[in-house]
Amino acid sequence: MPLKADVNLTGYAKSFAVAQDEIDNDVIMANEIYQSQNSLRLMWEGFSERIVWQLHYELSPVMVSNELNAAIPTFNVVGDSYRLTDIDPRLLSEDNKHQIYQNLDRFNVQIQMDAGDLTLGRQAISFGSARIINPTDIFLPFDVRTFNTEYRTGVDAVRFQRPWGELGEIDVGIVLGDDADPENSAAFLQLRTNAAGVDYHLAVMRFSKQDLLGFGVQSAIGGMGFWFEAAGVWGDEDYTRLSTGLDYAFSENTFGQIEYHYNGAGSDDPENYLANLQTLPYQRGGVFLSGEHYLMPSFTLQLSPLWFVAAQAIINLSDHSAFGSISAEYNIAEDFYMDFGYYHFMGDDLTVNRMGLPEFGSEYGPNPNTLYMSIRYYF
């Protein structure tokens, strides 16, 4: 008797119109830049009694008004990190001013057994308890400036998940990087459980000859939500990262939170930022913040059933620079949305040192202020 399966095709189309301020410092001079970032994501998913499979493909034409000498921080170009092999992310030559990117972001099959679920192939794997920066998360986290972060980037893995008690889970797997080289791959075990209304998370990981041990907890303190997450890493590079914070619903329509993050892989001296980008934590460990100490407040307000407004700041306490954003979302019709946003950056700019080489004055100071508008349609 043939297996009966249901197959669904869904997806979205998004378009971001972006205006970026001019850059004028000792290293870079550039006029205003206008961009059009577009994405079409197609998602095929099939279900049968014991088998679930996914295939997600995203095509992203990006057009800019003039040449860029660096990557676009608001657009995520997926490389080969934690992928066994991959299609070429660029469909046009690298020196082309405009570009069409592609991403085969999901390609997996899940076998549902009595003992648990075995998932093979490209899939999303997430770690941690924190809201903004997860210290235990090394698998392609998004930069805080990226616009389109709705779907976590897929990695190539063999993963087994088994329920543990009523609310817990045992999650173990191997993540394969380029050519399955141990230098580019990872293995992990994470345990989740709940006791007396408190969620606990333990993570043990091996990646790039580094060992990671992480712990997280989520609970409530009075009427506030509380979280704490920390990870220690040992090997060629030793460092510690942690995040902790509180959130509170002031009313049915207003919500605020604040998170502190310590980044032991970073530096309190901006002169070290550029060199640090080539180190293992930034290349393979999921670290993208440059400083050591951060404060990240945010606030969300629902003005009506159709309007949402949000504000957030990322404050680098080490170099006194900051990144602030304000955004608004309007639900035009069913499955159709419009967004407006503004990114504002503060801090010391790029300079040239005595050797004639570029040097950061702060993390966020060199970034140009950015205004954007987007439309999103889901089908």
Secondary structure as UniProt FT lines:
FT   STRAND          6..20
FT   STRAND          23..24
FT   STRAND          29..30
FT   STRAND          33..47
FT   STRAND          51..64
FT   TURN            73..74
FT   TURN            81..82
FT   TURN            94..95
FT   STRAND          99..112
FT   STRAND          117..123
FT   TURN            135..136
FT   TURN            144..145
FT   STRAND          155..164
FT   TURN            165..167
FT   STRAND          168..175
FT   HELIX           178..180
FT   TURN            182..184
FT   STRAND          186..195
FT   TURN            196..197
FT   STRAND          198..207
FT   TURN            208..209
FT   STRAND          210..221
FT   TURN            222..223
FT   STRAND          224..234
FT   STRAND          239..249
FT   STRAND          254..263
FT   TURN            264..265
FT   HELIX           270..272
FT   HELIX           273..276
FT   TURN            277..278
FT   HELIX           280..283
FT   STRAND          293..302
FT   STRAND          307..316
FT   TURN            317..320
FT   STRAND          321..333
FT   TURN            334..335
FT   STRAND          336..346
FT   STRAND          351..352
FT   TURN            354..355
FT   STRAND          358..359
FT   TURN            365..366
FT   STRAND          370..378
//
